[in-house]
């Protein structure tokens, strides 16, 4: 025979949140730990932080503090604010919010906190149940908890943001020095990508700086937009007819990339002096890039000016 599971009003089991439910949880912290797959111990009630009193403070397996906020009713903004305040005030690594009913907006908030902070946040629903005439028993269900996938996404975002910051710093320094030697890129602002560029004076022709992890370069990039493959190849071929003169004027061979399978073309000089991850070499890398850009523009200028396409 199988009995029927019934839900019992919480206030019939724990009449008072602080003196009944929180006291019970203090004595049975392992029940919460099992529901969340956490090893919780040493729970202590009513820990004072400033003018506030934390419902429960426990420890996890690593000895880090865990803040627990109890609310035997619908979740509200006040308790969410307290949870975050307690977490920061005592330097806890984990926050657990136990509620009778979780509002969707608070579930979203806890998810956001898990993705935006170094701490772990849990939102837990508490119920009381029994089978027929049995004594009531607690039922704790995780509504929201930290996600490894979300952590991975946030780490990826952090990595991208750090790389963008490096690009910005690199281009700020390069442009400051370049603008003292040439007016080519005076109208260009530092960017957050691996390249910056300016017009070479003809439609679809750009004089670009590029920096990668461990190398850098300068180039003439030829691209007049989608569907202009024939125009781009014609421009490249016109310049390529003067390849020997251009290479000679530049002072060394350039890498002439017609890129037959693509719309664009490129004339490039790659520099193996280092890249944006080689911060100790940034001065040498910038000097080499600026020097190469000045030589590239000077070598190409008369040929670009004579273009008839």
Residue, then its C-alpha position, 0 to 999 in steps of 0.5 A: x500500500x502506498x500512502x498519499x503525500x500531503x502538504x502541511x501549512x508551514x505555520x502549523x509546523x513552525x509557528x515562529x520563524x526565528x524561534x522555531x524554524x531557525x532553531x530547528x534548522x540550526x539543529x538539523x543543518x545536515x538536512x539543508x546540506x543534503x538538499x543542496x549537496x553541500x557539507x554544512x556544519x557548525x551552524x550558529x543562530x543570530x550572528x550580529x553584523x553591524x546593526x543586523x542579525x544574521x539568521x544562521x551562519x554555518x561552515x562548508x567543508x572547506x571552512x568557509x562561512x555560509x550565510x543562511x537567511x530564512x523567510x517562511x513567506x513569499x520572497x521579497x526585496x528586503x530579505x534579498x538585500x539583507x542576504x547580500x549585506x550579510x554575505x559582504x559584511x562577514x566575508x562569506x563565500x556562500x549565501x542560502x535564502x530559504x523561502x516558502x514561495x520564490x517570486x520569479x524576479x527573485x529567482x532571476x536575481x539569484x541567477x544573476x548574482x551567481x553569474x556576476x559575483x565570486x560567491x555562490x547563491x542558493x534560493x531554496x523552497x521550504x515545505x512541510x509534508x506528511x503521509x497520512x497521519x505521520x509526523x510532518x517532515x521538511x521538504x527543501x527544494x533548490x530553486x536556483x543555485x550556482x551553475x558551472x556552465x554559467x561560471x564558464x561563461x563568465x570566465x570567458x567574458x572576463x577573458x574577453x574584457x581583459x583582452x579588450x583592455x589590453x588592446x585599448x592600452x596598446x593602441x592608446x600608446x601606439x597612436x600617441x607615439x605615431x602621431x608625433x611622427x606622422x599624420x596618417x592616423x591622427x583621426x583614429x581613436x584607440x579601439x578594443x579590437x586587434x586592428x585599427x586603420x585609416x583610409x589610404x586616400x582611395x575608396x576601399x583602401x585602408x592602411x591598418x595596424x594589426x597586433x596579435x598575441x605574439x606578432x604584429x603587422x601593417x597592411x594595405x587592405x583592399x575591400x570596397x564592400x560586398x560584391x566588389x571582388x572584381x574591383x578589389x582584384x583589379x586594384x591589387x593586380x594594378x599595384x602588383x605590376x609595380x611589386x618590385x618598385x614597391x618592395x624596393x621602396x619599402x626596403x624589403x619584400x612585402x607579403x602580397x596576398x591576392x586571396x583568390x577565394x575571398x573578396x578582399x586582398x592584402x599587402x602586408x608586412x608581418x613583424x615578429x617582434x612580439x604581440x599584445x601579450x608581450x607587454x615587456x616588449x611593447x615599446x619595441x613593437x610600437x616602434x617597429x610598427x610605426x616605422x613599417x607603416x611610414x615606409x609602407x605608406x611612402x612606398x605605396x603612395x605614388x602607385x595608389x595616386x595613379x590608380x585608375x580603378 
